[in-house]
Amino acid sequence: MSQEEFETTQAISTVCFDLVRQGYSLDEIKSGLGNVMSVVGNDNDSKLVDAQDVLAEYKRAMKELSDQVVFYRDK
């Protein structure tokens, strides 16, 4: 993962965690991320990516987010 990808992932995780703290459910956040990804994916200037790579990264990010929620909830 490049530095830019890492920083983007961190920014997304931070925003998602803030949304959880504001009371949004993981399903609502997942739906919102899906909407954003579908819009970005339709941009003619976007680079082509492997769908399995995107899905794997998305699942990893959602697992990380879920783990953070459990950690902070149990404090």
N, C-alpha and C positions, 0 to 999 in steps of 0.2 A: 504494500500500500504506500503510495506516495505521500509526501508531507501534506500536500493540498487535500488529498482524499482523507487523510487522518484528521486534519483541521475541520473539514466539512462534516465528517462523522461526529466529531466532538461537539460542533455547533448544533447539529441536529439533536444529539442526545441531551444537550443542555436545554434546548427549547422544549423537547418532549417531557423532560423531567419537570420543568416549570409548569407545563400544562397539567401534568398529573397533580402537582401541588395545588393548582387552581381548581381541581375537582373533575377534570375531564377523565373519562375512562380510557383504558388502553384500546378498546374497540373504536372509540371516537377518534383517537389519535391515529390508529392504524388506517381508518377510513380517510382521514385528512391527508396522510402521507400518500396513500394510494391515489387520491385525486391529484396531488401535486406531481407525483411521478407520471401519471398519465398525460398531464399537460406538458410536462417537460419532454416526454417521449414523443410527442407529436410535433415538436419543433424541428423544422427542416434543417436547421443549423446544428442540431445536437449530433454528437458522434455516435456511431453504432456501438452497442454494448451487447454482451452475451446475456440473455435473459436469466440463465441459471446463476451467473455471477451476481446479477442484481438481486435475485431472490435470496441467494445465500447471504449476501451482505445485509439485506433487509431483515432476515430472520435473526442474524447475529445481533444486529442493533436492537431489535425488539426484545431479545433475550436479555441483553445487557440492561435495557430500560426496565424490564420486569424485575431483574435482580436488584436494581437500585431501589425500585418501589418497595420491594420486600424488606430490604435492608433498612430504609428510613421508616417504614411503617412499624417495624419491630423495635425501634429505638424507644 
